[in-house]
Amino acid sequence: MIRKLSYLILLLLICNACFNLNKLSLYDLSNQYTGTLFTSHNTAAVNDGDNVTVYVPIKMVDFISKMDDSTGRSYVKIRVSTQLFSSYESKDVIDSSSVLFIDSTMSFLDTSLRLNIAYPSEGLFILKTSIVDLNRIDDVNSYLFLRNAGDGSRNDFLLSSADGEILYRNYVAEEDDLSLSFQGDEDKLIVRHYKRDFPLALPPFIEDSDNSFNIKPDSVFILELRDGRTENLHLVEEGFYHVQIDTNNQRGFTIFRFPEGFPNVSTPEQMLGPMRYITTKKEYEEIQQSSDLKLAIDNYWLQNAGNPTRARSMIQKYYGRVAEANNYFSSYHEGWKTDRGLIFIIYGPPRVVYRGDGIEEWLYGEKGNSNSMRFRFVKIDNPYTENDYNLIKSPSYKEKWYNIVNTWRR
């Protein structure tokens, strides 16, 4: 009887552990920031009443083909699925959808898949989207905040090129021909343009003195809607554009116009800014005031590296991280200027990442090791983005911070 009871308790513990693994906050999400996944994973989602339509692009070149022994033909086999959660701490899937895609034409033409799921009510939700390459049993996941509020929130809009191709990013270039669609009855949209020079993130042991944001726009203009869609749109000026149907609340859709070449770093001026994280104030000002900025930057890296080969390697590594930070962490300003961008550039991709409701935690090193570094970022309620997180600062970071910065200086 005691043995049977022990087996029963063990079984219950196993079942409970499996059940709890459904909580998104228990999964290590570090692969979201490694750049080693077999395919990029961007998702667009647009509200349609009590439902949301999810668009997932498929880059065929990223998937493995396999021979069908019965037909002698090769094929690609992909499964895309979505799950809706009420929060990162929820164990229950509210709704889900899945589609199986098999291509035996081997044309390698990119495509996109469309799925639909239902909202249970108004509110903020988490959408988990998974792409599985069934020919190698490997998957890629993404996580997206969805808001169902009926107030012109970001998921009521869909950004595309002028010819109707969905843009799976919210930043655009000057030459992009754009069109914005809205799920509603409005015949015009109000656009507020903000052009700000945001400060860089401060070291993790220094508290920010002022995080306030002046909500007064630099300019305002109107976009006409025809059949729920704008005419061709060009955003020439840098900054960000907040599109609304009603200025009585702050909700809307934000389009970002970052510097030329974004997310990559392509000019000496773009190379200079991120150097502030590893230079002294005097060094930075001397480089900034140099008559030949490119030469001054090259000399800085060469002096620290010791030889041209190592200097090229350090430049590639450092600015490669800047570009990745732009991809992962951009919000209302470039990703390299954010707290997460700062830590990512200096320390590299975190070994472990956990994300909960309103919090994201990064671990460098081994769990339980006193020499490991742990950073916690708090999610900011920001009407312009769901990707705004601030680091919880601590004086305890100071010594290790200078140690890691010095590794970039020798």
KOLDO-347218 format. One line per field, with one value per residue (C-alpha): x, y, z; residue in one letter; residue number from 1. Coordinates in steps of 0.001 Angstrom, whole numbers, plus 524288, in hexadecimal, padded with zeros to 5 digits. Example, Ala and Ser with C-alpha at 12.3 -4.5 7.8 and 13.67 -1.06 7.14 Angstrom:
// KOLDO-347218
c1: c(8300C	83566)
c2: c(7EE6C	7FBDC)
c3: c(81E78	81BE4)
residu: c(a	s)
num: c(1	2)
//
This chain:
// KOLDO-347218
c1: c(80000	80B10	81216	805C4	803E8	81202	81026	803BC	80A6A	815C9	80C60	80537	811F9	8160A	808D9	8092E	816DB	812B2	806A8	80E60	817B6	80CBB	80F8F	81723	81EBF	82551	82B6D	8393D	837B3	84631	845CD	83DA3	84A43	8548A	85274	85501	8471F	8455B	83C16	8382B	82AF1	822D5	8144C	809D1	7FC89	7F08A	7E3BF	7D6F1	7CC07	7CD68	7D795	7E598	7EBB6	7F9EB	80307	80FAB	819C8	820DB	82E79	82F4D	83E17	83F0C	837FD	83D60	837FE	835E2	833D8	826BC	82A4A	81CFD	81D43	82BC1	828F4	82EAF	82607	82635	81D46	81A35	8109C	80CED	804EE	8002F	7FC18	7F583	7F84C	7F2BC	80056	80DFB	809E3	7FDC8	7FDCA	7F1DB	7F150	7E584	7E502	7EE07	7EF5C	7F83D	7FB00	80320	80A5C	8105D	8173B	81B83	81D79	82AC0	82974	82F21	825FA	823BF	815E8	80E04	80452	7F806	7F1B4	7E617	7E387	7D8EE	7D9B2	7D1DD	7D00D	7D64C	7E3D8	7F257	7F6B6	802F8	803A4	80D6F	81036	81821	81E25	82267	82AC1	82553	83053	83A32	83145	835F7	82DB4	82E1E	8252D	8214D	81942	810BA	80849	7FA70	7F0C8	7E233	7DBF7	7D45E	7DB13	7E439	7EF2A	7FAF0	7F4C7	7E9C1	7F395	7FB8F	80775	80ABA	811DC	80A44	80824	80201	80D70	80CF7	8187D	81C5D	82398	81F8B	82B3B	82C1F	835B6	8344D	8329B	827F9	81AB7	8111C	802D2	7FBE5	7EEE3	7E58D	7DAFF	7CFE9	7C677	7CEE6	7D1DE	7DE17	7E99D	7F0D3	7FFA3	80887	816D8	8213A	82F46	83760	845B4	8448B	84FDD	857EC	855B6	85DB3	8666B	85EE1	86320	85EE5	850AF	84A20	84753	83BB6	833C3	828D6	82457	81E8C	81230	8108C	81337	81C25	811BB	80434	7FDF6	7F23D	7F1E7	7E5B9	7E041	7D9AB	7D35F	7DB0C	7E852	7F123	7F6CE	80568	80CC1	81ADD	820E8	82C6F	83025	83682	82FA0	82349	81564	80A25	7FDA5	7F0A0	7E212	7DF63	7E8B4	7E0CD	7E8CA	7F6F7	7F497	7F88D	8021F	81024	81928	82799	830A5	83E3F	84B19	84F1D	853C3	84CA5	84E11	85C13	866EA	86C2E	871BD	87C1B	87181	869E6	87648	8796B	86D69	86EC5	87D1C	878D7	87623	88496	88BAA	88E9E	88827	89515	897B8	88A1B	88ABB	89808	892E5	88669	88DED	897AA	8987D	89877	88E6E	89088	89F40	89DA5	89484	89DA4	8A936	8A1CD	89EFC	8ACAC	8B30B	8AAAF	8ABDC	8BA82	8BA34	8B173	8AC7D	8A7A0	8A239	899FE	8951B	89159	88A85	882D7	87EF5	87B4F	8735A	86D78	867C4	86315	85B8E	855E3	851DB	84ADA	843A2	83FAE	83D97	8398E	82DC9	82B99	83A44	844E8	84757	855A2	8518A	848C9	84C60	84B45	8530F	85DEE	85F22	85E58	86916	87288	86FBB	86A8C	85E73	859A3	85B07	84D49	84173	834A9	82946	81DA9	812D0	8199F	8274D	83273	83E24	84B6A	855D9	86425	86B74	8669F	85AD6	85EC3	86C7D	86FF0	87808	86C73	865B1	8570C	84FC5	84153	839D9	82C6C	8229F	81E02	80FFC	812F3	80871	8125C	817DA	816D6	8259E	829A3	830E5	83906	843F3	842E2	84F96	85880	865B0	869B9	86BDB	87680	882EC	87F37	87A82	887B0	88E5C	88674	887C5	8967C	8968B	89228	89D71	8A8BD)
c2: c(80000	80946	805E3	8087D	8156A	81928	81615	81E26	829C5	8289F	82824	83430	83B83	83801	83C0D	848B6	84BC4	84951	851AE	85CF1	85CD7	862DA	86FAD	87821	87E34	8710E	86FCC	87439	87E11	880D3	87BAB	887A3	88F78	88653	887BD	87914	874B8	86DEC	87857	88618	886E7	89303	8936A	89D52	89D0F	8A54A	8A596	8A245	8A3F8	89951	89235	894B7	89109	88CE3	88DB4	885DD	88741	87B16	87C3A	86F91	86FB8	86DC9	860B1	85322	84B16	83C7F	831C0	82AD9	81C97	8198A	82462	82730	835AB	83EDD	846DD	850ED	84E72	8593B	85AB0	86819	8694C	87414	87424	87F46	88177	88B71	88E01	8885B	88268	87B9F	86CDB	86C58	86DEE	8766C	8730D	86CF8	86AA6	8628B	860C5	85681	85B3A	85183	8562D	84BE7	85570	85931	86693	86CBA	87850	87F28	87F2C	882D4	87B02	88040	87B7F	8802C	87F80	8852B	88ED2	88B36	8997B	8A6D6	8A82A	8A578	897DC	8905B	88987	87E72	87AAC	86E9A	86A8B	85C50	856CD	848ED	843BC	84668	8477B	854F6	8607F	86F44	876B9	884F3	88C66	89806	8A0E9	8A23C	8AC68	8AAE5	8B777	8BD21	8CA4A	8CAEB	8C331	8BEA6	8B19A	8B8B4	8BCE5	8B5B0	8BB8D	8B750	8BBDA	8C3AD	8B74D	8B050	8A827	8A767	8AD84	8A4F0	8B01F	8BD4C	8C506	8CA5D	8D131	8DE16	8D75E	8CDF1	8CF2C	8CC62	8CA04	8C8F0	8C20B	8C361	8BA1C	8C3AB	8CD73	8D9A4	8E188	8E83C	8E5ED	8EFCA	8EEC9	8F4C3	8F5D2	8F5DB	8F934	8F750	8F5A1	8EB96	8E9EB	8DD9C	8D36D	8D598	8CB28	8C14A	8C750	8D553	8D924	8E0D1	8EE96	8F13E	8E7B6	8F124	8F28A	8FEBA	8F9D3	90641	90259	909E8	90990	90418	9004B	8F8CC	8EC6A	8E9B9	8DBF2	8D5F0	8C8C9	8C7E4	8CA79	8D630	8DA7F	8D91E	8DE6F	8E326	8E649	8EEED	8F4A2	8EC54	8EA25	8E2A6	8E454	8E112	8DE42	8DFB2	8E026	8E79C	8F0A7	8EF97	8E390	8E017	8D350	8D20E	8CC3D	8D0FC	8D0FA	8D38F	8DAA7	8D81D	8DCB6	8D7E7	8C9D9	8C5D8	8BC3A	8BB79	8C528	8CAD5	8D87A	8DE36	8E640	8D9D1	8D324	8DE32	8DDC7	8CFBF	8D233	8DA79	8CDD4	8CA10	8D728	8E152	8EE8A	8F481	8E9DF	8EB27	8F9DC	8F948	8EFAA	8F78D	9042D	8FE0E	903CD	8F604	8EE2E	8E15E	8E1F5	8E543	8D9B8	8D076	8D540	8D318	8C4ED	8C29F	8C828	8BF9B	8B34A	8B434	8AFD5	8B1B6	8A3A9	8A3EB	8B1B5	8AD2B	8A1AC	8AA6B	8B42F	8A95B	8A372	8B03E	8B620	8A8F0	8A959	8B743	8B2B3	8A72A	8B028	8B88C	8AC9E	8A779	8B33A	8BF07	8C5DF	8D47D	8D5C8	8CD32	8C074	8C365	8CF1C	8C700	8C077	8B2E6	8B75C	8BC7C	8AFBF	8A7A4	8AF62	8AEB5	8A102	89A4C	89193	88D3A	87EDA	87DE9	886BC	885F4	88EDD	890C8	89A99	8A7BD	8A238	89C63	89616	89328	88A23	889D7	87E21	8725C	87213	872D9	87797	883C8	888D9	88863	894F7	8969C	8A233	8A523	8ADFD	8B3A7	8B55E	8C368	8C65D	8CDFC	8D1DD	8D197	8C3F5	8B745	8B5C3	8BFCD	8BA2A	8C137	8BAEE	8BA30	8C121	8BD04	8C1C7	8B37A	8B36B	8BDBB	8B5A3	8AAF1	8B50D	8BBCA	8AE91	8AAA6	8B81D	8B73D	8AABB	8B317	8BC6F	8B2FA)
c3: c(80000	80387	7F6DB	7EED9	7F5D8	7F2FC	7E490	7E475	7EAC2	7E133	7D5C4	7DAAC	7DC2F	7CE4F	7C8E1	7D08A	7CB96	7BD88	7BF69	7C537	7B9A9	7B1D7	7B8C4	7AF53	7BA88	7BD44	7AFD1	7ACE0	7A1BC	79FCA	791E6	78E7C	78F85	789DC	77B3D	779BE	77686	76979	76470	76808	76E7A	76C8D	76EDD	76B8B	77229	76F6D	776DE	77036	77A1B	78457	77C3F	7788D	76B90	76C88	760D7	76111	75623	75170	74B75	743C7	7429F	75166	75156	74E81	74343	7446F	73A65	739F2	7374D	73181	72746	72604	727D3	731EC	73AC5	745A3	75143	75AFB	7661A	76B47	777A3	78096	78ED3	79619	7A496	7ADE5	7B375	7B4A3	7C1AD	7BC73	7BAEE	7B231	7A374	7A05B	79200	787F5	7798A	770DD	76270	75B4F	74F36	74590	73947	72F72	72432	729B8	72380	72FE0	72E89	73B86	74083	74C76	7545D	75A8E	7671E	76F1B	77DA5	78665	791A0	79DC8	7A1A0	7A0E4	7A6D3	7A4DF	7A0B6	79D05	78FE0	78E76	78068	77CDB	76FEC	76F42	76465	764A0	75C24	766D3	772CA	77674	77A71	77BCA	784F4	7862B	7902E	78D29	79584	79049	794C6	7927B	79712	78BB9	78D95	781FC	7885B	78077	77CD3	775E8	76B71	76146	75A8C	74CB3	740A8	7369F	72E9E	73A32	73F3C	74E1D	75542	760B9	7675E	76C98	767B2	759EC	750EF	749D4	73CB1	7413E	73AA9	74599	747F7	75501	756B1	7621E	766BC	76924	76350	76447	75810	75D3B	76636	76EB0	76E39	77879	774BC	77F62	77C74	788A5	78BCF	796A0	7A023	7A0D7	7AB50	7B7A5	7BDF4	7C63B	7D31A	7CFEE	7D1E7	7C710	7CBB3	7C2CA	7BAA0	7B74B	7A948	7A33A	79C92	7948F	7865A	77D48	772C5	7701C	7632B	75E00	755C1	74DC5	74D8D	741C8	74416	750AB	74A74	74840	73B5B	738EB	74493	745B8	752DB	74F92	75CBE	76737	77420	776EC	7723A	77B46	773A9	77AC9	77855	784E9	78C10	7989F	79C0F	7993E	79212	783EC	77A34	779D3	76E0A	77021	766A8	76B91	7655D	757F4	75790	76405	76AB4	765D9	768B3	75C11	75E6C	7678C	76E39	77123	77605	77F69	7883F	78D49	79075	79C06	7A36A	7A380	7A2F7	7AD2A	7ABA5	7A768	79D4E	797B4	7967F	78FD7	785C1	7840C	78182	77831	76A7F	764D5	76C94	76554	76772	775E3	777F4	770CD	778D8	78581	78251	77D29	78961	7921E	789DC	7876D	77940	76D45	76D01	77B05	77919	76D94	7759C	7811D	7782D	77199	77EA6	7852D	77A2D	77716	784C5	7827D	7767E	77DF9	78915	77F15	77A1E	7876F	79031	78838	78DF0	78C55	78A43	784B4	78BD5	78E8F	796E1	79FE5	7ACB6	7A6E2	79B1B	7A3D8	7AB65	79EEF	79825	7A38C	7A8AE	79C86	79BBD	7A936	7AC88	7B245	7B05D	7B7CD	7B4CD	7BDD4	7BF0A	7BF25	7C0F9	7B928	7BFC3	7B9BF	7BF3E	7BB59	7C0C2	7C853	7D12A	7DF6D	7DC45	7E405	7D8A6	7CF69	7CB6D	7CC1E	7C644	7C7FA	7BEC5	7C1BB	7B6C5	7B519	7B150	7A502	79B16	79010	791F2	799A0	7990D	7A350	7AF22	7B96B	7C11D	7CFDD	7D37F	7DEA5	7E414	7E4BA	7D604	7D666	7D825	7CE91	7C4DC	7C43F	7C330	7B741	7B104	7B296	7AA80	79F0F	7A1A7	7A0BA)
residu: c(m	i	r	k	l	s	y	l	i	l	l	l	l	i	c	n	a	c	f	n	l	n	k	l	s	l	y	d	l	s	n	q	y	t	g	t	l	f	t	s	h	n	t	a	a	v	n	d	g	d	n	v	t	v	y	v	p	i	k	m	v	d	f	i	s	k	m	d	d	s	t	g	r	s	y	v	k	i	r	v	s	t	q	l	f	s	s	y	e	s	k	d	v	i	d	s	s	s	v	l	f	i	d	s	t	m	s	f	l	d	t	s	l	r	l	n	i	a	y	p	s	e	g	l	f	i	l	k	t	s	i	v	d	l	n	r	i	d	d	v	n	s	y	l	f	l	r	n	a	g	d	g	s	r	n	d	f	l	l	s	s	a	d	g	e	i	l	y	r	n	y	v	a	e	e	d	d	l	s	l	s	f	q	g	d	e	d	k	l	i	v	r	h	y	k	r	d	f	p	l	a	l	p	p	f	i	e	d	s	d	n	s	f	n	i	k	p	d	s	v	f	i	l	e	l	r	d	g	r	t	e	n	l	h	l	v	e	e	g	f	y	h	v	q	i	d	t	n	n	q	r	g	f	t	i	f	r	f	p	e	g	f	p	n	v	s	t	p	e	q	m	l	g	p	m	r	y	i	t	t	k	k	e	y	e	e	i	q	q	s	s	d	l	k	l	a	i	d	n	y	w	l	q	n	a	g	n	p	t	r	a	r	s	m	i	q	k	y	y	g	r	v	a	e	a	n	n	y	f	s	s	y	h	e	g	w	k	t	d	r	g	l	i	f	i	i	y	g	p	p	r	v	v	y	r	g	d	g	i	e	e	w	l	y	g	e	k	g	n	s	n	s	m	r	f	r	f	v	k	i	d	n	p	y	t	e	n	d	y	n	l	i	k	s	p	s	y	k	e	k	w	y	n	i	v	n	t	w	r	r)
num: c(1	2	3	4	5	6	7	8	9	10	11	12	13	14	15	16	17	18	19	20	21	22	23	24	25	26	27	28	29	30	31	32	33	34	35	36	37	38	39	40	41	42	43	44	45	46	47	48	49	50	51	52	53	54	55	56	57	58	59	60	61	62	63	64	65	66	67	68	69	70	71	72	73	74	75	76	77	78	79	80	81	82	83	84	85	86	87	88	89	90	91	92	93	94	95	96	97	98	99	100	101	102	103	104	105	106	107	108	109	110	111	112	113	114	115	116	117	118	119	120	121	122	123	124	125	126	127	128	129	130	131	132	133	134	135	136	137	138	139	140	141	142	143	144	145	146	147	148	149	150	151	152	153	154	155	156	157	158	159	160	161	162	163	164	165	166	167	168	169	170	171	172	173	174	175	176	177	178	179	180	181	182	183	184	185	186	187	188	189	190	191	192	193	194	195	196	197	198	199	200	201	202	203	204	205	206	207	208	209	210	211	212	213	214	215	216	217	218	219	220	221	222	223	224	225	226	227	228	229	230	231	232	233	234	235	236	237	238	239	240	241	242	243	244	245	246	247	248	249	250	251	252	253	254	255	256	257	258	259	260	261	262	263	264	265	266	267	268	269	270	271	272	273	274	275	276	277	278	279	280	281	282	283	284	285	286	287	288	289	290	291	292	293	294	295	296	297	298	299	300	301	302	303	304	305	306	307	308	309	310	311	312	313	314	315	316	317	318	319	320	321	322	323	324	325	326	327	328	329	330	331	332	333	334	335	336	337	338	339	340	341	342	343	344	345	346	347	348	349	350	351	352	353	354	355	356	357	358	359	360	361	362	363	364	365	366	367	368	369	370	371	372	373	374	375	376	377	378	379	380	381	382	383	384	385	386	387	388	389	390	391	392	393	394	395	396	397	398	399	400	401	402	403	404	405	406	407	408	409	410)
//
